[in-house]
Amino acid sequence: MRAVVSLGTNTARLLVVRDLPGGEVAPVEHRQIGTRLGEGLRDSGALAAAAAYRTLAAVAEFAEVGRALGASLSCIATSALRRASDAADFAARVSEIVGEPLRVLPGDVEARLSFLGATHGAPHDGTRTAVVDVGGGSTECAVGRDRTLEAARSVEIGSVRVAERFPALCGAEPGAPARAAAAAARVEIAAALEPFADLAPVERVRCVAGTALTLGAVFYGKDVDEVSGVALSRGDLDATINRLLELPLAPRRGLPGMLPQRADILPAGGLVLSETLRLLDAKTCVLEANDLLLGFLLTERSAKAD
């Protein structure tokens, strides 16, 4: 039994798996808590005290769950701790709870592990596939065929950072102000994501993590745990973003499929996803629950076997 705690800019998550013969793993437990670790962080500076407290509380809860299941624990972190000036101090506090060093993943490693997780078990049919992970602080895109990685990019832009840059997206100013903010945000997002254009063309896109899955859940009116494997077109994605921009925050939170802690930042994340698909010249994507966390645990198992 092995577990990994992942500390993202918006969400802390836990994945526990049981190792099976032949290199396979079976999921045992998956949890998430919206802690907004990167709140107010922007490009540099220290972590907000309240955000650090929320995240440490989530780490303690997840560590207790993992230990109760008899799992060995690992902990990883992404964009927020790549940028925070006090990352080392925070990492030391996390390590005291988990009992293992916190590993802050470089962006290209995050992209590679997301690719491995999202393509685990996929058919080997030679299709050139992109895996897109829109996070709170960064966005990753990796491409390859038959689980063999060809290229990976990571850009420091994500749903939390865009929402803080364009607060009218967050539900306090629905309608025309939100639409104007979205148009301005698209321009900046497209410029930041330009490195992804070099990864085109692709034949298939798999979109992982909370932004994509929640957008799909809202579009289909389903629970977020029920949309892995379904398709979402770029047109459907943009229609969902436009729908959210017309709503104040409270009605957004009440939409079927919405994770309430994502309601304020979801349009911002949707714009990042929409522009990524445009740059990849992709008209549709497939939503995928397997992601960075599974990729990390698969890689760790392989490394130990070697």
PASEBA-1860 file (N, C-alpha, C; in nm, 3 decimals):
! residues 306
1> MRAVVSLG> 0.085/-0.119/0.000/0.000/0.000/0.000/0.089/0.124/0.000 ~ 0.063/0.215/-0.094/0.142/0.338/-0.103/0.048/0.455/-0.122 ~ 0.088/0.569/-0.067/0.006/0.689/-0.076/0.093/0.808/-0.114 ~ 0.031/0.903/-0.187/0.098/1.029/-0.217/0.001/1.142/-0.185 ~ 0.054/1.242/-0.117/-0.017/1.367/-0.092/0.038/1.470/-0.189 ~ -0.050/1.537/-0.262/-0.008/1.636/-0.361/-0.062/1.773/-0.320 ~ 0.028/1.871/-0.314/-0.009/2.006/-0.272/-0.006/2.098/-0.393 ~ -0.123/2.126/-0.448/-0.134/2.216/-0.561/-0.164/2.357/-0.517
9> TNTARLLV> -0.167/2.449/-0.611/-0.194/2.588/-0.580/-0.335/2.607/-0.525 ~ -0.431/2.526/-0.572/-0.569/2.538/-0.528/-0.613/2.424/-0.438 ~ -0.564/2.302/-0.463/-0.620/2.184/-0.398/-0.512/2.093/-0.344 ~ -0.535/2.041/-0.225/-0.452/1.934/-0.169/-0.525/1.802/-0.194 ~ -0.449/1.701/-0.239/-0.513/1.574/-0.275/-0.436/1.456/-0.218 ~ -0.507/1.346/-0.204/-0.449/1.221/-0.156/-0.488/1.109/-0.251 ~ -0.393/1.025/-0.288/-0.421/0.902/-0.361/-0.349/0.788/-0.292 ~ -0.425/0.683/-0.259/-0.369/0.562/-0.199/-0.394/0.448/-0.297
17> VRDLPGGE> -0.290/0.369/-0.324/-0.303/0.254/-0.415/-0.245/0.130/-0.349 ~ -0.288/0.017/-0.399/-0.229/-0.111/-0.361/-0.152/-0.165/-0.481 ~ -0.027/-0.201/-0.461/0.051/-0.258/-0.569/0.004/-0.399/-0.601 ~ -0.005/-0.428/-0.729/-0.047/-0.559/-0.777/0.068/-0.623/-0.854 ~ 0.065/-0.754/-0.872/0.169/-0.820/-0.952/0.170/-0.766/-1.095 ~ 0.286/-0.766/-1.156/0.298/-0.725/-1.295/0.307/-0.575/-1.315 ~ 0.326/-0.500/-1.206/0.343/-0.357/-1.220/0.216/-0.275/-1.216 ~ 0.101/-0.341/-1.201/-0.025/-0.269/-1.195/-0.051/-0.219/-1.053
25> VAPVEHRQ> -0.142/-0.123/-1.041/-0.184/-0.073/-0.911/-0.336/-0.065/-0.908 ~ -0.392/-0.078/-0.789/-0.536/-0.066/-0.770/-0.564/0.052/-0.679 ~ -0.644/0.150/-0.722/-0.678/0.262/-0.634/-0.756/0.214/-0.512 ~ -0.722/0.270/-0.398/-0.788/0.236/-0.272/-0.863/0.355/-0.214 ~ -0.804/0.473/-0.221/-0.865/0.592/-0.161/-0.819/0.715/-0.237 ~ -0.913/0.807/-0.261/-0.881/0.933/-0.327/-0.960/1.043/-0.260 ~ -0.892/1.145/-0.208/-0.958/1.257/-0.141/-0.898/1.388/-0.187 ~ -0.976/1.496/-0.172/-0.926/1.628/-0.205/-0.988/1.733/-0.113
33> IGTRLGEG> -0.911/1.836/-0.084/-0.957/1.948/-0.002/-0.907/2.075/-0.068 ~ -0.997/2.169/-0.093/-0.957/2.296/-0.149/-0.894/2.385/-0.043 ~ -0.762/2.402/-0.048/-0.692/2.480/0.053/-0.639/2.613/0.001 ~ -0.635/2.631/-0.131/-0.590/2.755/-0.195/-0.453/2.798/-0.141 ~ -0.356/2.705/-0.147/-0.223/2.732/-0.094/-0.158/2.853/-0.159 ~ -0.184/2.874/-0.289/-0.121/2.985/-0.360/-0.197/3.115/-0.354 ~ -0.291/3.128/-0.263/-0.374/3.248/-0.253/-0.287/3.373/-0.234 ~ -0.301/3.468/-0.328/-0.229/3.594/-0.318/-0.080/3.585/-0.344
41> LRDSGALA> -0.032/3.471/-0.387/0.112/3.452/-0.401/0.170/3.524/-0.521 ~ 0.097/3.525/-0.631/0.143/3.584/-0.756/0.276/3.522/-0.798 ~ 0.371/3.602/-0.845/0.496/3.549/-0.899/0.603/3.524/-0.793 ~ 0.588/3.582/-0.677/0.686/3.562/-0.570/0.621/3.601/-0.439 ~ 0.698/3.597/-0.333/0.646/3.633/-0.203/0.624/3.510/-0.117 ~ 0.583/3.537/0.006/0.563/3.428/0.102/0.421/3.377/0.095 ~ 0.403/3.254/0.140/0.271/3.195/0.150/0.188/3.270/0.254 ~ 0.060/3.289/0.226/-0.030/3.350/0.324/-0.043/3.257/0.444
49> AAAAYRTL> -0.043/3.313/0.564/-0.046/3.231/0.685/-0.170/3.142/0.690 ~ -0.286/3.199/0.652/-0.409/3.120/0.656/-0.405/3.006/0.555 ~ -0.349/3.032/0.436/-0.340/2.929/0.333/-0.246/2.817/0.377 ~ -0.134/2.855/0.439/-0.041/2.754/0.490/-0.107/2.670/0.599 ~ -0.182/2.733/0.688/-0.249/2.660/0.796/-0.351/2.561/0.739 ~ -0.433/2.607/0.643/-0.533/2.517/0.582/-0.465/2.396/0.518 ~ -0.355/2.422/0.450/-0.288/2.314/0.378/-0.222/2.216/0.474 ~ -0.159/2.266/0.579/-0.098/2.177/0.678/-0.204/2.091/0.747
57> AAVAEFAE> -0.321/2.148/0.771/-0.430/2.070/0.830/-0.473/1.957/0.736 ~ -0.478/1.987/0.607/-0.514/1.883/0.509/-0.407/1.775/0.504 ~ -0.279/1.815/0.507/-0.171/1.717/0.507/-0.183/1.624/0.628 ~ -0.211/1.681/0.745/-0.226/1.599/0.866/-0.342/1.501/0.852 ~ -0.453/1.547/0.796/-0.568/1.459/0.776/-0.534/1.346/0.679 ~ -0.470/1.380/0.569/-0.436/1.279/0.470/-0.334/1.180/0.524 ~ -0.237/1.229/0.600/-0.136/1.140/0.657/-0.202/1.040/0.752 ~ -0.300/1.086/0.828/-0.371/0.996/0.919/-0.446/0.889/0.842
65> VGRALGAS> -0.510/0.928/0.732/-0.582/0.831/0.649/-0.485/0.728/0.591 ~ -0.373/0.776/0.536/-0.276/0.685/0.477/-0.220/0.586/0.578 ~ -0.187/0.635/0.696/-0.131/0.547/0.799/-0.234/0.447/0.847 ~ -0.360/0.488/0.857/-0.465/0.396/0.899/-0.482/0.281/0.800 ~ -0.451/0.307/0.674/-0.460/0.204/0.571/-0.330/0.124/0.559 ~ -0.231/0.160/0.637/-0.103/0.089/0.632/-0.018/0.125/0.514 ~ -0.038/0.245/0.459/0.035/0.284/0.339/0.161/0.361/0.374 ~ 0.267/0.342/0.295/0.384/0.428/0.303/0.346/0.562/0.238
73> LSCIATSA> 0.401/0.672/0.290/0.360/0.806/0.249/0.469/0.879/0.171 ~ 0.428/0.950/0.069/0.512/1.045/-0.001/0.434/1.175/-0.014 ~ 0.505/1.285/-0.037/0.438/1.413/-0.055/0.509/1.493/-0.163 ~ 0.429/1.549/-0.255/0.482/1.629/-0.365/0.411/1.764/-0.368 ~ 0.472/1.861/-0.431/0.412/1.993/-0.445/0.447/2.049/-0.582 ~ 0.366/2.146/-0.627/0.382/2.197/-0.763/0.401/2.349/-0.762 ~ 0.327/2.421/-0.841/0.360/2.560/-0.874/0.376/2.652/-0.754 ~ 0.284/2.648/-0.658/0.291/2.744/-0.546/0.425/2.736/-0.474
81> LRRASDAA> 0.473/2.614/-0.453/0.600/2.600/-0.381/0.721/2.612/-0.471 ~ 0.700/2.614/-0.603/0.809/2.652/-0.692/0.836/2.802/-0.683 ~ 0.734/2.879/-0.641/0.745/3.025/-0.641/0.763/3.087/-0.503 ~ 0.714/3.022/-0.399/0.709/3.084/-0.267/0.848/3.108/-0.210 ~ 0.870/3.226/-0.154/1.000/3.259/-0.096/1.028/3.178/0.030 ~ 0.923/3.133/0.097/0.939/3.056/0.220/0.908/2.908/0.199 ~ 0.930/2.860/0.077/0.899/2.720/0.044/0.977/2.623/0.132 ~ 1.102/2.652/0.159/1.184/2.559/0.237/1.130/2.545/0.379
89> DFAARVSE> 1.089/2.656/0.440/1.034/2.649/0.576/0.904/2.571/0.577 ~ 0.818/2.596/0.478/0.691/2.525/0.471/0.714/2.376/0.446 ~ 0.809/2.344/0.358/0.840/2.204/0.328/0.885/2.130/0.452 ~ 0.961/2.198/0.538/1.007/2.135/0.661/0.890/2.101/0.752 ~ 0.790/2.189/0.757/0.671/2.163/0.840/0.591/2.046/0.784 ~ 0.581/2.038/0.651/0.512/1.925/0.589/0.586/1.795/0.619 ~ 0.716/1.797/0.607/0.796/1.676/0.630/0.782/1.623/0.772 ~ 0.767/1.714/0.869/0.745/1.671/1.007/0.616/1.591/1.021
97> IVGEPLRV> 0.515/1.629/0.945/0.385/1.560/0.952/0.391/1.428/0.878 ~ 0.448/1.429/0.758/0.445/1.310/0.672/0.553/1.210/0.711 ~ 0.665/1.259/0.761/0.776/1.170/0.794/0.867/1.143/0.678 ~ 0.846/1.214/0.566/0.928/1.202/0.447/0.952/1.341/0.390 ~ 1.061/1.363/0.317/1.084/1.495/0.258/0.976/1.531/0.157 ~ 0.936/1.655/0.157/0.845/1.706/0.054/0.925/1.731/-0.073 ~ 0.875/1.678/-0.185/0.942/1.695/-0.314/0.868/1.800/-0.396 ~ 0.934/1.910/-0.425/0.876/2.013/-0.511/0.913/1.980/-0.655
105> LPGDVEAR> 0.814/1.949/-0.735/0.840/1.901/-0.871/0.865/2.017/-0.967 ~ 0.970/2.012/-1.047/0.985/2.107/-1.158/0.868/2.092/-1.255 ~ 0.839/2.198/-1.329/0.724/2.195/-1.419/0.731/2.086/-1.524 ~ 0.850/2.061/-1.581/0.859/1.958/-1.685/0.838/1.819/-1.627 ~ 0.880/1.799/-1.502/0.856/1.669/-1.437/0.707/1.652/-1.408 ~ 0.642/1.759/-1.363/0.497/1.754/-1.342/0.425/1.715/-1.470 ~ 0.466/1.774/-1.583/0.403/1.741/-1.711/0.426/1.595/-1.748 ~ 0.547/1.547/-1.729/0.578/1.408/-1.763/0.498/1.310/-1.679
113> LSFLGATH> 0.487/1.335/-1.550/0.414/1.244/-1.463/0.264/1.247/-1.492 ~ 0.212/1.364/-1.527/0.071/1.371/-1.567/0.046/1.289/-1.692 ~ 0.140/1.294/-1.785/0.127/1.215/-1.907/0.126/1.066/-1.875 ~ 0.217/1.022/-1.789/0.223/0.880/-1.754/0.096/0.835/-1.683 ~ 0.043/0.919/-1.593/-0.079/0.882/-1.524/-0.199/0.877/-1.616 ~ -0.213/0.978/-1.701/-0.332/0.987/-1.787/-0.334/0.883/-1.897 ~ -0.218/0.835/-1.939/-0.214/0.735/-2.046/-0.198/0.593/-1.994 ~ -0.195/0.576/-1.861/-0.182/0.442/-1.805/-0.304/0.359/-1.844
121> GAPHDGTR> -0.279/0.245/-1.905/-0.388/0.157/-1.949/-0.449/0.194/-2.082 ~ -0.404/0.303/-2.144/-0.458/0.343/-2.274/-0.408/0.247/-2.383 ~ -0.487/0.228/-2.488/-0.444/0.137/-2.596/-0.320/0.188/-2.667 ~ -0.234/0.095/-2.709/-0.116/0.129/-2.789/-0.155/0.123/-2.936 ~ -0.209/0.234/-2.985/-0.258/0.237/-3.123/-0.183/0.338/-3.209 ~ -0.072/0.393/-3.157/0.009/0.486/-3.234/-0.046/0.627/-3.242 ~ -0.157/0.654/-3.173/-0.217/0.787/-3.180/-0.133/0.889/-3.104 ~ -0.103/1.000/-3.167/-0.028/1.106/-3.099/-0.122/1.178/-3.004
129> TAVVDVGG> -0.092/1.167/-2.876/-0.183/1.212/-2.770/-0.119/1.323/-2.688 ~ -0.198/1.425/-2.658/-0.156/1.531/-2.565/-0.230/1.514/-2.434 ~ -0.160/1.534/-2.325/-0.221/1.536/-2.193/-0.209/1.678/-2.140 ~ -0.321/1.737/-2.104/-0.328/1.876/-2.059/-0.373/1.878/-1.913 ~ -0.299/1.950/-1.831/-0.329/1.964/-1.689/-0.332/2.112/-1.655 ~ -0.453/2.168/-1.641/-0.468/2.307/-1.599/-0.478/2.309/-1.448 ~ -0.375/2.361/-1.383/-0.374/2.369/-1.238/-0.408/2.509/-1.191 ~ -0.393/2.531/-1.062/-0.419/2.663/-1.008/-0.310/2.763/-1.039
137> GSTECAVG> -0.184/2.714/-1.044/-0.073/2.805/-1.065/0.002/2.784/-1.194 ~ -0.008/2.665/-1.252/0.063/2.637/-1.377/-0.021/2.544/-1.463 ~ 0.016/2.538/-1.590/-0.051/2.450/-1.685/0.054/2.368/-1.758 ~ 0.028/2.238/-1.767/0.123/2.147/-1.831/0.060/2.084/-1.955 ~ 0.144/2.061/-2.054/0.103/1.988/-2.173/0.218/1.897/-2.215 ~ 0.187/1.769/-2.232/0.287/1.670/-2.273/0.228/1.587/-2.385 ~ 0.311/1.549/-2.482/0.263/1.471/-2.596/0.350/1.349/-2.617 ~ 0.289/1.245/-2.674/0.362/1.123/-2.704/0.271/1.022/-2.769
145> RDRTLEAA> 0.329/0.906/-2.799/0.254/0.794/-2.857/0.279/0.670/-2.773 ~ 0.173/0.593/-2.753/0.186/0.464/-2.685/0.262/0.475/-2.553 ~ 0.226/0.577/-2.475/0.283/0.603/-2.343/0.431/0.641/-2.348 ~ 0.484/0.665/-2.468/0.622/0.712/-2.481/0.621/0.862/-2.502 ~ 0.680/0.934/-2.407/0.677/1.079/-2.410/0.769/1.134/-2.519 ~ 0.718/1.231/-2.595/0.798/1.299/-2.697/0.843/1.437/-2.650 ~ 0.755/1.512/-2.586/0.788/1.649/-2.544/0.693/1.690/-2.433 ~ 0.741/1.781/-2.348/0.658/1.829/-2.237/0.688/1.977/-2.214
153> RSVEIGSV> 0.585/2.053/-2.183/0.598/2.195/-2.153/0.519/2.227/-2.027 ~ 0.570/2.323/-1.950/0.499/2.373/-1.833/0.505/2.525/-1.837 ~ 0.389/2.589/-1.819/0.380/2.735/-1.822/0.319/2.781/-1.691 ~ 0.380/2.883/-1.631/0.334/2.930/-1.500/0.213/3.022/-1.514 ~ 0.101/2.962/-1.553/-0.027/3.030/-1.557/-0.134/2.926/-1.526 ~ -0.231/2.964/-1.444/-0.335/2.869/-1.404/-0.458/2.942/-1.354 ~ -0.555/2.866/-1.306/-0.685/2.922/-1.273/-0.680/3.024/-1.160 ~ -0.604/2.996/-1.056/-0.596/3.091/-0.944/-0.525/3.219/-0.988
161> RVAERFPA> -0.417/3.205/-1.061/-0.341/3.323/-1.102/-0.422/3.411/-1.198 ~ -0.495/3.349/-1.292/-0.577/3.428/-1.384/-0.692/3.493/-1.310 ~ -0.755/3.420/-1.217/-0.867/3.477/-1.142/-0.822/3.596/-1.058 ~ -0.704/3.588/-0.998/-0.654/3.701/-0.920/-0.616/3.819/-1.008 ~ -0.571/3.790/-1.128/-0.536/3.896/-1.223/-0.661/3.964/-1.278 ~ -0.771/3.887/-1.295/-0.896/3.939/-1.350/-1.011/3.904/-1.255 ~ -1.026/3.976/-1.145/-1.124/3.939/-1.042/-1.269/3.944/-1.089 ~ -1.297/4.016/-1.197/-1.435/4.020/-1.248/-1.482/3.883/-1.296
169> LCGAEPGA> -1.389/3.790/-1.315/-1.426/3.654/-1.356/-1.486/3.574/-1.241 ~ -1.471/3.621/-1.119/-1.496/3.536/-1.002/-1.639/3.537/-0.950 ~ -1.729/3.611/-1.014/-1.869/3.603/-0.976/-1.926/3.726/-0.910 ~ -1.842/3.823/-0.871/-1.892/3.945/-0.809/-1.947/4.043/-0.913 ~ -1.905/4.028/-1.039/-1.948/4.119/-1.146/-1.994/4.038/-1.268 ~ -2.105/3.965/-1.255/-2.150/3.882/-1.367/-2.198/3.967/-1.484 ~ -2.209/3.902/-1.599/-2.259/3.972/-1.717/-2.150/4.045/-1.791 ~ -2.178/4.169/-1.833/-2.087/4.243/-1.920/-1.948/4.261/-1.860
177> PARAAAAA> -1.932/4.299/-1.732/-1.795/4.312/-1.679/-1.717/4.180/-1.683 ~ -1.785/4.070/-1.654/-1.717/3.940/-1.658/-1.679/3.903/-1.800 ~ -1.767/3.932/-1.896/-1.735/3.901/-2.036/-1.617/3.984/-2.084 ~ -1.610/4.111/-2.046/-1.497/4.196/-2.085/-1.368/4.146/-2.023 ~ -1.375/4.105/-1.897/-1.256/4.050/-1.831/-1.210/3.922/-1.901 ~ -1.306/3.840/-1.943/-1.271/3.715/-2.011/-1.201/3.742/-2.143 ~ -1.249/3.842/-2.216/-1.186/3.876/-2.344/-1.043/3.924/-2.322 ~ -1.022/4.006/-2.221/-0.886/4.054/-2.191/-0.797/3.941/-2.142
185> ARVEIAAA> -0.854/3.854/-2.060/-0.777/3.741/-2.007/-0.732/3.649/-2.118 ~ -0.818/3.625/-2.216/-0.781/3.535/-2.327/-0.655/3.583/-2.398 ~ -0.642/3.713/-2.414/-0.526/3.768/-2.484/-0.399/3.735/-2.406 ~ -0.401/3.758/-2.276/-0.283/3.731/-2.194/-0.255/3.581/-2.184 ~ -0.361/3.502/-2.172/-0.345/3.357/-2.163/-0.283/3.302/-2.291 ~ -0.335/3.345/-2.405/-0.283/3.296/-2.533/-0.135/3.327/-2.548 ~ -0.094/3.446/-2.505/0.048/3.482/-2.515/0.133/3.394/-2.424 ~ 0.084/3.368/-2.303/0.161/3.286/-2.209/0.173/3.142/-2.255
193> LEPFADLA> 0.068/3.092/-2.321/0.065/2.951/-2.361/0.126/2.926/-2.498 ~ 0.182/3.026/-2.560/0.235/3.011/-2.696/0.332/2.892/-2.710 ~ 0.412/2.857/-2.607/0.500/2.739/-2.623/0.425/2.610/-2.656 ~ 0.297/2.603/-2.624/0.220/2.481/-2.653/0.196/2.464/-2.803 ~ 0.199/2.573/-2.877/0.172/2.563/-3.021/0.273/2.473/-3.090 ~ 0.395/2.467/-3.037/0.500/2.383/-3.096/0.469/2.235/-3.081 ~ 0.376/2.199/-2.994/0.344/2.058/-2.970/0.240/2.005/-3.068 ~ 0.173/2.091/-3.140/0.074/2.050/-3.240/0.146/1.998/-3.365
201> PVERVRCV> 0.080/1.911/-3.444/-0.057/1.863/-3.427/-0.065/1.739/-3.339 ~ -0.182/1.718/-3.281/-0.209/1.597/-3.203/-0.340/1.538/-3.252 ~ -0.356/1.408/-3.229/-0.477/1.340/-3.273/-0.578/1.319/-3.160 ~ -0.528/1.325/-3.037/-0.616/1.304/-2.922/-0.566/1.391/-2.807 ~ -0.659/1.444/-2.728/-0.623/1.522/-2.610/-0.694/1.463/-2.490 ~ -0.617/1.434/-2.386/-0.673/1.392/-2.257/-0.652/1.506/-2.159 ~ -0.759/1.549/-2.093/-0.752/1.659/-1.998/-0.775/1.606/-1.857 ~ -0.682/1.638/-1.767/-0.684/1.584/-1.632/-0.703/1.697/-1.531
209> AGTALTLG> -0.727/1.657/-1.406/-0.731/1.745/-1.289/-0.863/1.820/-1.277 ~ -0.872/1.899/-1.168/-1.000/1.952/-1.123/-1.067/2.049/-1.217 ~ -0.991/2.136/-1.284/-1.053/2.232/-1.375/-1.131/2.162/-1.484 ~ -1.066/2.073/-1.557/-1.131/2.007/-1.670/-1.246/1.918/-1.624 ~ -1.225/1.841/-1.518/-1.329/1.749/-1.473/-1.451/1.825/-1.419 ~ -1.428/1.936/-1.350/-1.541/2.013/-1.299/-1.617/2.082/-1.412 ~ -1.547/2.134/-1.511/-1.615/2.191/-1.627/-1.701/2.086/-1.697 ~ -1.647/1.965/-1.711/-1.725/1.858/-1.771/-1.845/1.821/-1.686
217> AVFYGKDV> -1.826/1.818/-1.556/-1.936/1.784/-1.466/-2.048/1.888/-1.474 ~ -2.010/2.016/-1.481/-2.111/2.121/-1.493/-2.182/2.113/-1.627 ~ -2.108/2.089/-1.734/-2.172/2.081/-1.866/-2.272/1.966/-1.872 ~ -2.233/1.850/-1.821/-2.320/1.733/-1.829/-2.417/1.723/-1.712 ~ -2.399/1.808/-1.609/-2.487/1.801/-1.493/-2.468/1.675/-1.413 ~ -2.346/1.624/-1.409/-2.315/1.501/-1.337/-2.217/1.528/-1.224 ~ -2.204/1.430/-1.135/-2.101/1.439/-1.032/-1.964/1.435/-1.098 ~ -1.867/1.505/-1.038/-1.734/1.512/-1.097/-1.668/1.374/-1.106
225> DEVSGVAL> -1.708/1.281/-1.020/-1.652/1.146/-1.025/-1.711/1.061/-1.135 ~ -1.808/1.115/-1.211/-1.877/1.037/-1.313/-1.840/1.076/-1.456 ~ -1.748/1.171/-1.473/-1.723/1.222/-1.609/-1.591/1.175/-1.669 ~ -1.512/1.099/-1.595/-1.389/1.048/-1.655/-1.422/0.957/-1.773 ~ -1.357/0.983/-1.885/-1.381/0.904/-2.006/-1.478/0.967/-2.104 ~ -1.548/1.074/-2.063/-1.642/1.138/-2.156/-1.571/1.247/-2.235 ~ -1.629/1.281/-2.349/-1.572/1.383/-2.436/-1.633/1.520/-2.407 ~ -1.552/1.623/-2.424/-1.598/1.762/-2.410/-1.541/1.840/-2.527
233> SRGDLDAT> -1.630/1.895/-2.611/-1.582/1.972/-2.725/-1.542/2.112/-2.681 ~ -1.462/2.177/-2.764/-1.422/2.314/-2.733/-1.543/2.406/-2.733 ~ -1.639/2.378/-2.822/-1.763/2.457/-2.823/-1.842/2.441/-2.695 ~ -1.852/2.317/-2.646/-1.922/2.293/-2.520/-1.849/2.360/-2.403 ~ -1.717/2.356/-2.407/-1.636/2.418/-2.303/-1.661/2.569/-2.301 ~ -1.656/2.633/-2.418/-1.676/2.778/-2.423/-1.819/2.815/-2.382 ~ -1.916/2.732/-2.417/-2.054/2.758/-2.375/-2.067/2.752/-2.223 ~ -1.995/2.659/-2.163/-1.999/2.646/-2.017/-1.933/2.766/-1.951
241> INRLLELP> -1.820/2.812/-2.005/-1.755/2.932/-1.952/-1.851/3.051/-1.960 ~ -1.915/3.069/-2.075/-2.006/3.181/-2.093/-2.124/3.173/-1.996 ~ -2.172/3.054/-1.972/-2.280/3.036/-1.875/-2.237/3.080/-1.736 ~ -2.117/3.042/-1.697/-2.066/3.078/-1.564/-2.046/3.229/-1.552 ~ -2.002/3.295/-1.658/-1.977/3.438/-1.653/-2.104/3.519/-1.630 ~ -2.219/3.462/-1.662/-2.346/3.533/-1.643/-2.400/3.517/-1.501 ~ -2.337/3.433/-1.419/-2.393/3.400/-1.288/-2.311/3.461/-1.175 ~ -2.379/3.514/-1.072/-2.309/3.549/-0.948/-2.253/3.424/-0.883
249> LAPRRGLP> -2.166/3.443/-0.785/-2.095/3.330/-0.726/-2.189/3.231/-0.658 ~ -2.286/3.276/-0.582/-2.373/3.183/-0.510/-2.449/3.089/-0.604 ~ -2.514/3.138/-0.711/-2.577/3.045/-0.804/-2.479/2.952/-0.874 ~ -2.359/3.000/-0.901/-2.257/2.911/-0.959/-2.233/2.791/-0.868 ~ -2.218/2.820/-0.740/-2.189/2.712/-0.644/-2.300/2.609/-0.640 ~ -2.422/2.649/-0.673/-2.534/2.557/-0.668/-2.558/2.478/-0.795 ~ -2.477/2.500/-0.897/-2.497/2.427/-1.023/-2.470/2.278/-1.005 ~ -2.551/2.191/-1.066/-2.520/2.046/-1.064/-2.381/2.021/-1.121
257> GMLPQRAD> -2.304/1.942/-1.052/-2.169/1.909/-1.095/-2.061/2.000/-1.042 ~ -2.097/2.116/-0.988/-1.997/2.213/-0.944/-1.937/2.169/-0.811 ~ -1.803/2.177/-0.802/-1.735/2.169/-0.673/-1.733/2.310/-0.617 ~ -1.802/2.337/-0.507/-1.819/2.475/-0.461/-1.689/2.552/-0.444 ~ -1.581/2.484/-0.401/-1.456/2.557/-0.379/-1.391/2.601/-0.509 ~ -1.441/2.552/-0.623/-1.386/2.592/-0.753/-1.472/2.695/-0.825 ~ -1.587/2.730/-0.769/-1.683/2.812/-0.843/-1.626/2.949/-0.881 ~ -1.544/3.009/-0.796/-1.492/3.141/-0.827/-1.386/3.138/-0.936
265> ILPAGGLV> -1.302/3.035/-0.938/-1.189/3.031/-1.031/-1.216/2.948/-1.156 ~ -1.332/2.883/-1.165/-1.355/2.790/-1.277/-1.358/2.860/-1.413 ~ -1.421/2.976/-1.428/-1.413/3.041/-1.560/-1.269/3.071/-1.601 ~ -1.187/3.115/-1.506/-1.046/3.143/-1.538/-0.976/3.017/-1.586 ~ -0.995/2.907/-1.516/-0.935/2.781/-1.558/-0.989/2.734/-1.692 ~ -1.118/2.757/-1.714/-1.178/2.720/-1.842/-1.116/2.796/-1.958 ~ -1.087/2.924/-1.937/-1.023/3.003/-2.043/-0.884/2.948/-2.075 ~ -0.810/2.908/-1.973/-0.678/2.848/-1.997/-0.692/2.719/-2.077
273> LSETLRLL> -0.789/2.636/-2.039/-0.809/2.510/-2.111/-0.853/2.536/-2.255 ~ -0.944/2.629/-2.274/-0.993/2.660/-2.409/-0.879/2.708/-2.499 ~ -0.794/2.796/-2.448/-0.683/2.846/-2.528/-0.579/2.737/-2.555 ~ -0.561/2.646/-2.460/-0.469/2.535/-2.483/-0.520/2.447/-2.597 ~ -0.648/2.414/-2.596/-0.704/2.333/-2.704/-0.693/2.405/-2.838 ~ -0.715/2.535/-2.838/-0.703/2.611/-2.964/-0.561/2.604/-3.017 ~ -0.462/2.621/-2.930/-0.323/2.617/-2.974/-0.283/2.479/-3.024 ~ -0.346/2.376/-2.970/-0.320/2.240/-3.016/-0.403/2.203/-3.139
281> DAKTCVLE> -0.488/2.297/-3.182/-0.580/2.275/-3.295/-0.668/2.154/-3.269 ~ -0.718/2.145/-3.146/-0.802/2.032/-3.105/-0.945/2.081/-3.085 ~ -1.039/2.014/-3.148/-1.180/2.053/-3.136/-1.249/1.985/-3.019 ~ -1.187/1.882/-2.964/-1.249/1.810/-2.853/-1.140/1.749/-2.766 ~ -1.179/1.711/-2.645/-1.087/1.643/-2.555/-1.163/1.535/-2.480 ~ -1.090/1.444/-2.419/-1.148/1.340/-2.334/-1.105/1.369/-2.191 ~ -1.199/1.367/-2.099/-1.171/1.391/-1.959/-1.115/1.265/-1.895 ~ -1.014/1.282/-1.810/-0.943/1.166/-1.755/-0.913/1.189/-1.607
289> ANDLLLGF> -0.955/1.093/-1.522/-0.933/1.105/-1.378/-0.790/1.071/-1.338 ~ -0.726/0.979/-1.409/-0.588/0.943/-1.377/-0.496/1.057/-1.417 ~ -0.405/1.094/-1.328/-0.325/1.213/-1.354/-0.190/1.207/-1.285 ~ -0.142/1.322/-1.244/-0.011/1.338/-1.182/0.013/1.241/-1.068 ~ -0.085/1.225/-0.980/-0.065/1.143/-0.861/-0.039/0.997/-0.898 ~ -0.119/0.944/-0.992/-0.096/0.808/-1.037/0.038/0.797/-1.108 ~ 0.070/0.896/-1.191/0.199/0.893/-1.260/0.315/0.890/-1.163 ~ 0.305/0.966/-1.055/0.410/0.966/-0.953/0.423/0.829/-0.889
297> LLTERSAK> 0.312/0.769/-0.848/0.319/0.640/-0.781/0.368/0.530/-0.874 ~ 0.331/0.535/-1.002/0.381/0.437/-1.098/0.531/0.451/-1.116 ~ 0.578/0.575/-1.125/0.720/0.599/-1.142/0.800/0.556/-1.020 ~ 0.747/0.583/-0.902/0.814/0.543/-0.779/0.827/0.391/-0.770 ~ 0.721/0.322/-0.809/0.726/0.175/-0.806/0.832/0.124/-0.903 ~ 0.837/0.182/-1.022/0.935/0.141/-1.122/1.076/0.166/-1.072 ~ 1.098/0.282/-1.007/1.230/0.316/-0.958/1.275/0.218/-0.849 ~ 1.183/0.180/-0.762/1.218/0.086/-0.656/1.249/-0.052/-0.713
305> AD> 1.174/-0.090/-0.818/1.197/-0.219/-0.881/1.336/-0.225/-0.945 ~ 1.379/-0.111/-1.002/1.511/-0.105/-1.066/1.623/-0.110/-0.961
END
